[in-house]
Amino acid sequence: MHLALEAWRAGLLDPKALGKVRGRDVDEAGLQRALYRSSIGEIEYLLSPILKGRRVMVEGVSPARDDTPSCALVPRSRN
């Protein structure tokens, strides 16, 4: 879910591709609701073309803490 939100913030994800989004303009809260209603398979299917060829940087946290890890999409190299 965090990767999908990060891809949306970067302008790489169309929320309407999930098919569970209501309304014309989708804000972050609306996208989160749609992601919660979606299966893991649906989210993976949507993210796989976006993430292909990219490196994803995930900043983890200590398992003793309840914080969620943050993630960021690393831009594609122009090789």
PDB file of N, CA, C and O in Angstrom:
ATOM      1  N   MET A   1       0.813  -1.181   0.000  1.00  0.00           N
ATOM      2  CA  MET A   1       0.000   0.000   0.000  1.00  0.00           C
ATOM      3  C   MET A   1       0.869   1.261   0.000  1.00  0.00           C
ATOM      4  O   MET A   1       0.551   2.244  -0.670  1.00  0.00           O
ATOM      5  N   HIS A   2       1.960   1.222   0.754  1.00  0.00           N
ATOM      6  CA  HIS A   2       2.843   2.387   0.802  1.00  0.00           C
ATOM      7  C   HIS A   2       3.473   2.651  -0.565  1.00  0.00           C
ATOM      8  O   HIS A   2       3.634   3.805  -0.962  1.00  0.00           O
ATOM      9  N   LEU A   3       3.825   1.596  -1.277  1.00  0.00           N
ATOM     10  CA  LEU A   3       4.386   1.770  -2.618  1.00  0.00           C
ATOM     11  C   LEU A   3       3.349   2.374  -3.565  1.00  0.00           C
ATOM     12  O   LEU A   3       3.684   3.225  -4.389  1.00  0.00           O
ATOM     13  N   ALA A   4       2.114   1.948  -3.454  1.00  0.00           N
ATOM     14  CA  ALA A   4       1.065   2.495  -4.317  1.00  0.00           C
ATOM     15  C   ALA A   4       0.852   3.978  -4.032  1.00  0.00           C
ATOM     16  O   ALA A   4       0.680   4.768  -4.960  1.00  0.00           O
ATOM     17  N   LEU A   5       0.861   4.354  -2.780  1.00  0.00           N
ATOM     18  CA  LEU A   5       0.710   5.770  -2.428  1.00  0.00           C
ATOM     19  C   LEU A   5       1.889   6.592  -2.948  1.00  0.00           C
ATOM     20  O   LEU A   5       1.706   7.698  -3.458  1.00  0.00           O
ATOM     21  N   GLU A   6       3.084   6.050  -2.817  1.00  0.00           N
ATOM     22  CA  GLU A   6       4.276   6.763  -3.301  1.00  0.00           C
ATOM     23  C   GLU A   6       4.233   6.894  -4.824  1.00  0.00           C
ATOM     24  O   GLU A   6       4.593   7.940  -5.364  1.00  0.00           O
ATOM     25  N   ALA A   7       3.800   5.849  -5.514  1.00  0.00           N
ATOM     26  CA  ALA A   7       3.682   5.922  -6.975  1.00  0.00           C
ATOM     27  C   ALA A   7       2.628   6.953  -7.373  1.00  0.00           C
ATOM     28  O   ALA A   7       2.804   7.664  -8.362  1.00  0.00           O
ATOM     29  N   TRP A   8       1.542   7.040  -6.618  1.00  0.00           N
ATOM     30  CA  TRP A   8       0.500   8.035  -6.903  1.00  0.00           C
ATOM     31  C   TRP A   8       1.048   9.442  -6.692  1.00  0.00           C
ATOM     32  O   TRP A   8       0.797  10.337  -7.499  1.00  0.00           O
ATOM     33  N   ARG A   9       1.798   9.638  -5.605  1.00  0.00           N
ATOM     34  CA  ARG A   9       2.380  10.966  -5.331  1.00  0.00           C
ATOM     35  C   ARG A   9       3.344  11.386  -6.428  1.00  0.00           C
ATOM     36  O   ARG A   9       3.463  12.573  -6.733  1.00  0.00           O
ATOM     37  N   ALA A  10       4.039  10.411  -7.028  1.00  0.00           N
ATOM     38  CA  ALA A  10       4.994  10.697  -8.101  1.00  0.00           C
ATOM     39  C   ALA A  10       4.298  10.849  -9.457  1.00  0.00           C
ATOM     40  O   ALA A  10       4.949  11.147 -10.458  1.00  0.00           O
ATOM     41  N   GLY A  11       2.986  10.646  -9.491  1.00  0.00           N
ATOM     42  CA  GLY A  11       2.245  10.789 -10.741  1.00  0.00           C
ATOM     43  C   GLY A  11       2.336   9.580 -11.651  1.00  0.00           C
ATOM     44  O   GLY A  11       2.046   9.682 -12.843  1.00  0.00           O
ATOM     45  N   LEU A  12       2.738   8.425 -11.105  1.00  0.00           N
ATOM     46  CA  LEU A  12       2.904   7.224 -11.910  1.00  0.00           C
ATOM     47  C   LEU A  12       1.706   6.284 -11.847  1.00  0.00           C
ATOM     48  O   LEU A  12       1.628   5.337 -12.630  1.00  0.00           O
ATOM     49  N   LEU A  13       0.786   6.524 -10.943  1.00  0.00           N
ATOM     50  CA  LEU A  13      -0.337   5.620 -10.722  1.00  0.00           C
ATOM     51  C   LEU A  13      -1.645   6.347 -10.965  1.00  0.00           C
ATOM     52  O   LEU A  13      -1.887   7.413 -10.399  1.00  0.00           O
ATOM     53  N   ASP A  14      -2.484   5.771 -11.806  1.00  0.00           N
ATOM     54  CA  ASP A  14      -3.831   6.303 -12.024  1.00  0.00           C
ATOM     55  C   ASP A  14      -4.775   5.585 -11.073  1.00  0.00           C
ATOM     56  O   ASP A  14      -5.001   4.387 -11.241  1.00  0.00           O
ATOM     57  N   PRO A  15      -5.334   6.265 -10.084  1.00  0.00           N
ATOM     58  CA  PRO A  15      -6.190   5.602  -9.100  1.00  0.00           C
ATOM     59  C   PRO A  15      -7.402   4.914  -9.725  1.00  0.00           C
ATOM     60  O   PRO A  15      -7.896   3.924  -9.185  1.00  0.00           O
ATOM     61  N   LYS A  16      -7.878   5.419 -10.840  1.00  0.00           N
ATOM     62  CA  LYS A  16      -9.058   4.831 -11.469  1.00  0.00           C
ATOM     63  C   LYS A  16      -8.763   3.455 -12.058  1.00  0.00           C
ATOM     64  O   LYS A  16      -9.688   2.705 -12.370  1.00  0.00           O
ATOM     65  N   ALA A  17      -7.482   3.115 -12.212  1.00  0.00           N
ATOM     66  CA  ALA A  17      -7.120   1.794 -12.708  1.00  0.00           C
ATOM     67  C   ALA A  17      -7.489   0.704 -11.703  1.00  0.00           C
ATOM     68  O   ALA A  17      -7.631  -0.462 -12.072  1.00  0.00           O
ATOM     69  N   LEU A  18      -7.642   1.084 -10.435  1.00  0.00           N
ATOM     70  CA  LEU A  18      -8.074   0.119  -9.428  1.00  0.00           C
ATOM     71  C   LEU A  18      -9.526  -0.285  -9.631  1.00  0.00           C
ATOM     72  O   LEU A  18      -9.912  -1.408  -9.305  1.00  0.00           O
ATOM     73  N   GLY A  19     -10.323   0.619 -10.163  1.00  0.00           N
ATOM     74  CA  GLY A  19     -11.727   0.310 -10.376  1.00  0.00           C
ATOM     75  C   GLY A  19     -12.582   0.428  -9.130  1.00  0.00           C
ATOM     76  O   GLY A  19     -13.793   0.220  -9.203  1.00  0.00           O
ATOM     77  N   LYS A  20     -12.001   0.751  -7.998  1.00  0.00           N
ATOM     78  CA  LYS A  20     -12.751   0.860  -6.757  1.00  0.00           C
ATOM     79  C   LYS A  20     -12.797   2.307  -6.266  1.00  0.00           C
ATOM     80  O   LYS A  20     -13.124   2.570  -5.108  1.00  0.00           O
ATOM     81  N   VAL A  21     -12.471   3.225  -7.148  1.00  0.00           N
ATOM     82  CA  VAL A  21     -12.418   4.647  -6.804  1.00  0.00           C
ATOM     83  C   VAL A  21     -13.722   5.298  -7.230  1.00  0.00           C
ATOM     84  O   VAL A  21     -14.231   5.048  -8.323  1.00  0.00           O
ATOM     85  N   ARG A  22     -14.249   6.126  -6.362  1.00  0.00           N
ATOM     86  CA  ARG A  22     -15.485   6.841  -6.670  1.00  0.00           C
ATOM     87  C   ARG A  22     -15.180   8.322  -6.868  1.00  0.00           C
ATOM     88  O   ARG A  22     -14.337   8.890  -6.174  1.00  0.00           O
ATOM     89  N   GLY A  23     -15.864   8.932  -7.807  1.00  0.00           N
ATOM     90  CA  GLY A  23     -15.686  10.354  -8.049  1.00  0.00           C
ATOM     91  C   GLY A  23     -14.671  10.635  -9.133  1.00  0.00           C
ATOM     92  O   GLY A  23     -13.949   9.747  -9.587  1.00  0.00           O
ATOM     93  N   ARG A  24     -14.634  11.893  -9.535  1.00  0.00           N
ATOM     94  CA  ARG A  24     -13.706  12.282 -10.603  1.00  0.00           C
ATOM     95  C   ARG A  24     -12.322  12.544 -10.071  1.00  0.00           C
ATOM     96  O   ARG A  24     -11.342  12.008 -10.588  1.00  0.00           O
ATOM     97  N   ASP A  25     -12.230  13.366  -9.038  1.00  0.00           N
ATOM     98  CA  ASP A  25     -10.928  13.708  -8.460  1.00  0.00           C
ATOM     99  C   ASP A  25     -10.693  12.839  -7.234  1.00  0.00           C
ATOM    100  O   ASP A  25     -11.555  12.731  -6.361  1.00  0.00           O
ATOM    101  N   VAL A  26      -9.532  12.227  -7.178  1.00  0.00           N
ATOM    102  CA  VAL A  26      -9.212  11.317  -6.086  1.00  0.00           C
ATOM    103  C   VAL A  26      -8.105  11.940  -5.244  1.00  0.00           C
ATOM    104  O   VAL A  26      -7.039  12.286  -5.752  1.00  0.00           O
ATOM    105  N   ASP A  27      -8.376  12.076  -3.951  1.00  0.00           N
ATOM    106  CA  ASP A  27      -7.344  12.557  -3.048  1.00  0.00           C
ATOM    107  C   ASP A  27      -6.673  11.357  -2.390  1.00  0.00           C
ATOM    108  O   ASP A  27      -7.031  10.210  -2.657  1.00  0.00           O
ATOM    109  N   GLU A  28      -5.710  11.627  -1.539  1.00  0.00           N
ATOM    110  CA  GLU A  28      -4.960  10.533  -0.921  1.00  0.00           C
ATOM    111  C   GLU A  28      -5.851   9.643  -0.054  1.00  0.00           C
ATOM    112  O   GLU A  28      -5.681   8.424  -0.035  1.00  0.00           O
ATOM    113  N   ALA A  29      -6.789  10.244   0.655  1.00  0.00           N
ATOM    114  CA  ALA A  29      -7.694   9.452   1.492  1.00  0.00           C
ATOM    115  C   ALA A  29      -8.571   8.538   0.637  1.00  0.00           C
ATOM    116  O   ALA A  29      -8.817   7.390   1.008  1.00  0.00           O
ATOM    117  N   GLY A  30      -9.037   9.035  -0.492  1.00  0.00           N
ATOM    118  CA  GLY A  30      -9.840   8.217  -1.391  1.00  0.00           C
ATOM    119  C   GLY A  30      -9.048   7.065  -1.977  1.00  0.00           C
ATOM    120  O   GLY A  30      -9.567   5.961  -2.136  1.00  0.00           O
ATOM    121  N   LEU A  31      -7.785   7.327  -2.298  1.00  0.00           N
ATOM    122  CA  LEU A  31      -6.925   6.265  -2.814  1.00  0.00           C
ATOM    123  C   LEU A  31      -6.670   5.217  -1.734  1.00  0.00           C
ATOM    124  O   LEU A  31      -6.677   4.021  -2.023  1.00  0.00           O
ATOM    125  N   GLN A  32      -6.445   5.649  -0.498  1.00  0.00           N
ATOM    126  CA  GLN A  32      -6.236   4.697   0.589  1.00  0.00           C
ATOM    127  C   GLN A  32      -7.464   3.812   0.780  1.00  0.00           C
ATOM    128  O   GLN A  32      -7.329   2.604   0.977  1.00  0.00           O
ATOM    129  N   ARG A  33      -8.656   4.396   0.725  1.00  0.00           N
ATOM    130  CA  ARG A  33      -9.885   3.598   0.856  1.00  0.00           C
ATOM    131  C   ARG A  33      -9.976   2.574  -0.265  1.00  0.00           C
ATOM    132  O   ARG A  33     -10.336   1.420  -0.030  1.00  0.00           O
ATOM    133  N   ALA A  34      -9.648   2.994  -1.490  1.00  0.00           N
ATOM    134  CA  ALA A  34      -9.697   2.074  -2.625  1.00  0.00           C
ATOM    135  C   ALA A  34      -8.665   0.954  -2.471  1.00  0.00           C
ATOM    136  O   ALA A  34      -8.940  -0.195  -2.818  1.00  0.00           O
ATOM    137  N   LEU A  35      -7.494   1.281  -1.958  1.00  0.00           N
ATOM    138  CA  LEU A  35      -6.468   0.260  -1.749  1.00  0.00           C
ATOM    139  C   LEU A  35      -6.895  -0.738  -0.682  1.00  0.00           C
ATOM    140  O   LEU A  35      -6.633  -1.934  -0.810  1.00  0.00           O
ATOM    141  N   TYR A  36      -7.548  -0.258   0.364  1.00  0.00           N
ATOM    142  CA  TYR A  36      -8.030  -1.169   1.403  1.00  0.00           C
ATOM    143  C   TYR A  36      -9.096  -2.111   0.867  1.00  0.00           C
ATOM    144  O   TYR A  36      -9.204  -3.248   1.326  1.00  0.00           O
ATOM    145  N   ARG A  37      -9.882  -1.654  -0.096  1.00  0.00           N
ATOM    146  CA  ARG A  37     -10.925  -2.499  -0.680  1.00  0.00           C
ATOM    147  C   ARG A  37     -10.381  -3.446  -1.739  1.00  0.00           C
ATOM    148  O   ARG A  37     -11.083  -4.363  -2.164  1.00  0.00           O
ATOM    149  N   SER A  38      -9.148  -3.240  -2.167  1.00  0.00           N
ATOM    150  CA  SER A  38      -8.538  -4.050  -3.225  1.00  0.00           C
ATOM    151  C   SER A  38      -7.784  -5.234  -2.638  1.00  0.00           C
ATOM    152  O   SER A  38      -7.325  -5.195  -1.496  1.00  0.00           O
ATOM    153  N   SER A  39      -7.667  -6.271  -3.427  1.00  0.00           N
ATOM    154  CA  SER A  39      -6.881  -7.436  -2.994  1.00  0.00           C
ATOM    155  C   SER A  39      -5.398  -7.170  -3.272  1.00  0.00           C
ATOM    156  O   SER A  39      -5.041  -6.275  -4.040  1.00  0.00           O
ATOM    157  N   ILE A  40      -4.558  -7.963  -2.634  1.00  0.00           N
ATOM    158  CA  ILE A  40      -3.112  -7.848  -2.853  1.00  0.00           C
ATOM    159  C   ILE A  40      -2.795  -8.104  -4.327  1.00  0.00           C
ATOM    160  O   ILE A  40      -1.955  -7.419  -4.910  1.00  0.00           O
ATOM    161  N   GLY A  41      -3.459  -9.080  -4.921  1.00  0.00           N
ATOM    162  CA  GLY A  41      -3.233  -9.395  -6.331  1.00  0.00           C
ATOM    163  C   GLY A  41      -3.556  -8.229  -7.244  1.00  0.00           C
ATOM    164  O   GLY A  41      -2.828  -7.969  -8.202  1.00  0.00           O
ATOM    165  N   GLU A  42      -4.646  -7.521  -6.956  1.00  0.00           N
ATOM    166  CA  GLU A  42      -5.008  -6.350  -7.763  1.00  0.00           C
ATOM    167  C   GLU A  42      -3.955  -5.254  -7.643  1.00  0.00           C
ATOM    168  O   GLU A  42      -3.595  -4.622  -8.636  1.00  0.00           O
ATOM    169  N   ILE A  43      -3.470  -5.035  -6.441  1.00  0.00           N
ATOM    170  CA  ILE A  43      -2.466  -3.992  -6.225  1.00  0.00           C
ATOM    171  C   ILE A  43      -1.144  -4.379  -6.892  1.00  0.00           C
ATOM    172  O   ILE A  43      -0.498  -3.542  -7.522  1.00  0.00           O
ATOM    173  N   GLU A  44      -0.746  -5.641  -6.756  1.00  0.00           N
ATOM    174  CA  GLU A  44       0.491  -6.095  -7.404  1.00  0.00           C
ATOM    175  C   GLU A  44       0.389  -5.981  -8.920  1.00  0.00           C
ATOM    176  O   GLU A  44       1.345  -5.571  -9.578  1.00  0.00           O
ATOM    177  N   TYR A  45      -0.763  -6.341  -9.476  1.00  0.00           N
ATOM    178  CA  TYR A  45      -0.967  -6.253 -10.930  1.00  0.00           C
ATOM    179  C   TYR A  45      -0.841  -4.810 -11.401  1.00  0.00           C
ATOM    180  O   TYR A  45      -0.298  -4.547 -12.474  1.00  0.00           O
ATOM    181  N   LEU A  46      -1.339  -3.885 -10.606  1.00  0.00           N
ATOM    182  CA  LEU A  46      -1.285  -2.468 -10.948  1.00  0.00           C
ATOM    183  C   LEU A  46       0.130  -1.904 -10.807  1.00  0.00           C
ATOM    184  O   LEU A  46       0.550  -1.068 -11.607  1.00  0.00           O
ATOM    185  N   LEU A  47       0.859  -2.363  -9.792  1.00  0.00           N
ATOM    186  CA  LEU A  47       2.191  -1.808  -9.516  1.00  0.00           C
ATOM    187  C   LEU A  47       3.311  -2.449 -10.323  1.00  0.00           C
ATOM    188  O   LEU A  47       4.343  -1.814 -10.539  1.00  0.00           O
ATOM    189  N   SER A  48       3.141  -3.687 -10.775  1.00  0.00           N
ATOM    190  CA  SER A  48       4.259  -4.373 -11.430  1.00  0.00           C
ATOM    191  C   SER A  48       4.800  -3.632 -12.650  1.00  0.00           C
ATOM    192  O   SER A  48       6.021  -3.556 -12.785  1.00  0.00           O
ATOM    193  N   PRO A  49       3.971  -3.073 -13.561  1.00  0.00           N
ATOM    194  CA  PRO A  49       4.571  -2.331 -14.674  1.00  0.00           C
ATOM    195  C   PRO A  49       5.242  -1.023 -14.229  1.00  0.00           C
ATOM    196  O   PRO A  49       6.193  -0.559 -14.858  1.00  0.00           O
ATOM    197  N   ILE A  50       4.736  -0.442 -13.145  1.00  0.00           N
ATOM    198  CA  ILE A  50       5.317   0.812 -12.649  1.00  0.00           C
ATOM    199  C   ILE A  50       6.687   0.544 -12.035  1.00  0.00           C
ATOM    200  O   ILE A  50       7.615   1.332 -12.217  1.00  0.00           O
ATOM    201  N   LEU A  51       6.815  -0.558 -11.312  1.00  0.00           N
ATOM    202  CA  LEU A  51       8.048  -0.853 -10.592  1.00  0.00           C
ATOM    203  C   LEU A  51       9.087  -1.574 -11.433  1.00  0.00           C
ATOM    204  O   LEU A  51      10.252  -1.644 -11.040  1.00  0.00           O
ATOM    205  N   LYS A  52       8.698  -2.105 -12.567  1.00  0.00           N
ATOM    206  CA  LYS A  52       9.639  -2.862 -13.402  1.00  0.00           C
ATOM    207  C   LYS A  52      10.802  -1.967 -13.823  1.00  0.00           C
ATOM    208  O   LYS A  52      10.600  -0.892 -14.388  1.00  0.00           O
ATOM    209  N   GLY A  53      11.998  -2.416 -13.546  1.00  0.00           N
ATOM    210  CA  GLY A  53      13.192  -1.660 -13.906  1.00  0.00           C
ATOM    211  C   GLY A  53      13.553  -0.560 -12.930  1.00  0.00           C
ATOM    212  O   GLY A  53      14.502   0.185 -13.171  1.00  0.00           O
ATOM    213  N   ARG A  54      12.831  -0.440 -11.850  1.00  0.00           N
ATOM    214  CA  ARG A  54      13.123   0.582 -10.848  1.00  0.00           C
ATOM    215  C   ARG A  54      13.694  -0.063  -9.595  1.00  0.00           C
ATOM    216  O   ARG A  54      13.470  -1.239  -9.308  1.00  0.00           O
ATOM    217  N   ARG A  55      14.427   0.739  -8.876  1.00  0.00           N
ATOM    218  CA  ARG A  55      14.859   0.329  -7.553  1.00  0.00           C
ATOM    219  C   ARG A  55      13.936   0.997  -6.551  1.00  0.00           C
ATOM    220  O   ARG A  55      13.565   2.160  -6.708  1.00  0.00           O
ATOM    221  N   VAL A  56      13.576   0.264  -5.539  1.00  0.00           N
ATOM    222  CA  VAL A  56      12.707   0.792  -4.489  1.00  0.00           C
ATOM    223  C   VAL A  56      13.510   0.844  -3.209  1.00  0.00           C
ATOM    224  O   VAL A  56      14.096  -0.155  -2.792  1.00  0.00           O
ATOM    225  N   MET A  57      13.536   2.003  -2.588  1.00  0.00           N
ATOM    226  CA  MET A  57      14.265   2.176  -1.350  1.00  0.00           C
ATOM    227  C   MET A  57      13.257   2.183  -0.203  1.00  0.00           C
ATOM    228  O   MET A  57      12.356   3.021  -0.160  1.00  0.00           O
ATOM    229  N   VAL A  58      13.418   1.242   0.720  1.00  0.00           N
ATOM    230  CA  VAL A  58      12.531   1.155   1.875  1.00  0.00           C
ATOM    231  C   VAL A  58      13.352   1.431   3.114  1.00  0.00           C
ATOM    232  O   VAL A  58      14.360   0.773   3.371  1.00  0.00           O
ATOM    233  N   GLU A  59      12.912   2.401   3.867  1.00  0.00           N
ATOM    234  CA  GLU A  59      13.579   2.725   5.113  1.00  0.00           C
ATOM    235  C   GLU A  59      12.821   2.014   6.218  1.00  0.00           C
ATOM    236  O   GLU A  59      11.681   2.365   6.523  1.00  0.00           O
ATOM    237  N   GLY A  60      13.441   1.035   6.805  1.00  0.00           N
ATOM    238  CA  GLY A  60      12.778   0.234   7.824  1.00  0.00           C
ATOM    239  C   GLY A  60      12.847   0.870   9.191  1.00  0.00           C
ATOM    240  O   GLY A  60      13.512   1.883   9.404  1.00  0.00           O
ATOM    241  N   VAL A  61      12.138   0.242  10.109  1.00  0.00           N
ATOM    242  CA  VAL A  61      12.134   0.680  11.499  1.00  0.00           C
ATOM    243  C   VAL A  61      12.409  -0.529  12.368  1.00  0.00           C
ATOM    244  O   VAL A  61      12.319  -1.667  11.908  1.00  0.00           O
ATOM    245  N   SER A  62      12.734  -0.293  13.577  1.00  0.00           N
ATOM    246  CA  SER A  62      12.974  -1.365  14.525  1.00  0.00           C
ATOM    247  C   SER A  62      11.682  -2.135  14.771  1.00  0.00           C
ATOM    248  O   SER A  62      10.625  -1.522  14.923  1.00  0.00           O
ATOM    249  N   PRO A  63      11.743  -3.459  14.812  1.00  0.00           N
ATOM    250  CA  PRO A  63      10.525  -4.233  15.064  1.00  0.00           C
ATOM    251  C   PRO A  63       9.876  -3.905  16.405  1.00  0.00           C
ATOM    252  O   PRO A  63       8.688  -4.165  16.594  1.00  0.00           O
ATOM    253  N   ALA A  64      10.632  -3.344  17.330  1.00  0.00           N
ATOM    254  CA  ALA A  64      10.073  -2.997  18.635  1.00  0.00           C
ATOM    255  C   ALA A  64       9.176  -1.764  18.561  1.00  0.00           C
ATOM    256  O   ALA A  64       8.402  -1.508  19.483  1.00  0.00           O
ATOM    257  N   ARG A  65       9.273  -1.005  17.483  1.00  0.00           N
ATOM    258  CA  ARG A  65       8.462   0.209  17.335  1.00  0.00           C
ATOM    259  C   ARG A  65       7.252  -0.086  16.471  1.00  0.00           C
ATOM    260  O   ARG A  65       7.269  -1.020  15.669  1.00  0.00           O
ATOM    261  N   ASP A  66       6.223   0.688  16.627  1.00  0.00           N
ATOM    262  CA  ASP A  66       4.992   0.490  15.853  1.00  0.00           C
ATOM    263  C   ASP A  66       4.932   1.379  14.619  1.00  0.00           C
ATOM    264  O   ASP A  66       3.889   1.452  13.969  1.00  0.00           O
ATOM    265  N   ASP A  67       6.016   2.050  14.286  1.00  0.00           N
ATOM    266  CA  ASP A  67       6.028   2.924  13.108  1.00  0.00           C
ATOM    267  C   ASP A  67       5.990   2.090  11.840  1.00  0.00           C
ATOM    268  O   ASP A  67       6.505   0.973  11.809  1.00  0.00           O
ATOM    269  N   THR A  68       5.387   2.627  10.809  1.00  0.00           N
ATOM    270  CA  THR A  68       5.403   1.945   9.519  1.00  0.00           C
ATOM    271  C   THR A  68       6.612   2.425   8.734  1.00  0.00           C
ATOM    272  O   THR A  68       6.996   3.589   8.848  1.00  0.00           O
ATOM    273  N   PRO A  69       7.215   1.561   7.945  1.00  0.00           N
ATOM    274  CA  PRO A  69       8.385   1.983   7.173  1.00  0.00           C
ATOM    275  C   PRO A  69       7.982   2.959   6.077  1.00  0.00           C
ATOM    276  O   PRO A  69       6.864   2.908   5.563  1.00  0.00           O
ATOM    277  N   SER A  70       8.883   3.829   5.734  1.00  0.00           N
ATOM    278  CA  SER A  70       8.633   4.720   4.617  1.00  0.00           C
ATOM    279  C   SER A  70       9.322   4.149   3.385  1.00  0.00           C
ATOM    280  O   SER A  70      10.314   3.429   3.498  1.00  0.00           O
ATOM    281  N   CYS A  71       8.797   4.470   2.218  1.00  0.00           N
ATOM    282  CA  CYS A  71       9.405   3.955   0.996  1.00  0.00           C
ATOM    283  C   CYS A  71       9.448   5.072  -0.029  1.00  0.00           C
ATOM    284  O   CYS A  71       8.708   6.051   0.065  1.00  0.00           O
ATOM    285  N   ALA A  72      10.324   4.914  -1.007  1.00  0.00           N
ATOM    286  CA  ALA A  72      10.463   5.899  -2.059  1.00  0.00           C
ATOM    287  C   ALA A  72      10.824   5.191  -3.343  1.00  0.00           C
ATOM    288  O   ALA A  72      11.579   4.219  -3.336  1.00  0.00           O
ATOM    289  N   LEU A  73      10.281   5.681  -4.449  1.00  0.00           N
ATOM    290  CA  LEU A  73      10.644   5.150  -5.746  1.00  0.00           C
ATOM    291  C   LEU A  73      11.872   5.883  -6.245  1.00  0.00           C
ATOM    292  O   LEU A  73      11.903   7.113  -6.273  1.00  0.00           O
ATOM    293  N   VAL A  74      12.872   5.133  -6.636  1.00  0.00           N
ATOM    294  CA  VAL A  74      14.107   5.719  -7.154  1.00  0.00           C
ATOM    295  C   VAL A  74      13.917   5.895  -8.656  1.00  0.00           C
ATOM    296  O   VAL A  74      13.511   4.950  -9.332  1.00  0.00           O
ATOM    297  N   PRO A  75      14.197   7.075  -9.195  1.00  0.00           N
ATOM    298  CA  PRO A  75      13.994   7.288 -10.641  1.00  0.00           C
ATOM    299  C   PRO A  75      14.780   6.288 -11.470  1.00  0.00           C
ATOM    300  O   PRO A  75      15.856   5.835 -11.078  1.00  0.00           O
ATOM    301  N   ARG A  76      14.226   5.959 -12.610  1.00  0.00           N
ATOM    302  CA  ARG A  76      14.891   5.030 -13.534  1.00  0.00           C
ATOM    303  C   ARG A  76      16.172   5.653 -14.048  1.00  0.00           C
ATOM    304  O   ARG A  76      16.233   6.852 -14.317  1.00  0.00           O
ATOM    305  N   SER A  77      17.198   4.819 -14.180  1.00  0.00           N
ATOM    306  CA  SER A  77      18.435   5.318 -14.768  1.00  0.00           C
ATOM    307  C   SER A  77      18.246   5.400 -16.280  1.00  0.00           C
ATOM    308  O   SER A  77      17.458   4.646 -16.850  1.00  0.00           O
ATOM    309  N   ARG A  78      18.937   6.278 -16.903  1.00  0.00           N
ATOM    310  CA  ARG A  78      18.779   6.510 -18.342  1.00  0.00           C
ATOM    311  C   ARG A  78      19.867   5.793 -19.126  1.00  0.00           C
ATOM    312  O   ARG A  78      20.437   6.361 -20.058  1.00  0.00           O
ATOM    313  N   ASN A  79      20.159   4.557 -18.759  1.00  0.00           N
ATOM    314  CA  ASN A  79      21.206   3.786 -19.468  1.00  0.00           C
ATOM    315  C   ASN A  79      20.714   3.322 -20.794  1.00  0.00           C
ATOM    316  O   ASN A  79      21.449   2.663 -21.530  1.00  0.00           O
TER     317      ASN A  79
END
